[in-house]
């Protein structure tokens, strides 16, 4: 009788489907099982079938027994908004801590590897990268600038420097004529180097960048009681792009 009871308990346990709690979302993902869109705090069953209704839609979810995961379309998934995917085909563990490139940027190839081999997450007040003063001296007459498209208009943003550090001031970068703009609305960001003595501008690299606002950062931090920085770093690296521990710590200190 005891053995029968144990078997019945095991069967009942196995019959319970795993569920995940949504921590953070980007874009619109529709859960056909519940008839709702994934949103912070909602539950999604491992048996769910999902539709990605916006390009690049993603969701970070948490399982109390399995840990943190990200729901997103993989490289072979169709981009059709009416295509539905079982959860198991679009869910994967979050990425851990990513290694960052050591040393300074010395040449154009280094810039391309840094800014155009996977998204870079921008957060906090500024983004800094060390650049060789031999390869790219930064003065009043020789400097970097970024060109991007916003609402059909080409915007040029001169970047500042601090000794050998190239600095992207995010408040200035995401504003036009002193008015803040939606960072997600910019496209085709390209880095250039200008030399006034030659009167010429040199294209350096395309920039694959995303932005994590203070509001989003606070919201993610509020989801965790312990080990907050590690959890948030994993989510940013999985959903937005490469982010270092130092970069995250500095952004948190400015909240």
Secondary structure, 3 states (H helix, E strand, C coil): CHHHHHHHHHHHHHHCCCEEEEEEEECCEEECCCCEECCCCCEEECCCEEEECCCCCEEEEEECCCEEEEEECCCCCCCCCCCEEEHHHCEEECCCCCCCCCCCECCHHHHHHHHCCCCEEEECCEEEEEECCCCCCCCCCEEEEEEEEECCEEEEEECEEECCEEEEEHHHHCEECCEECCHHHEEEEEEEEEECCCCEEEEEEECCEEEECHHHHHHHHCCCCCCHHHHHHHHHHHHCCECCHHHHHHHHHCC
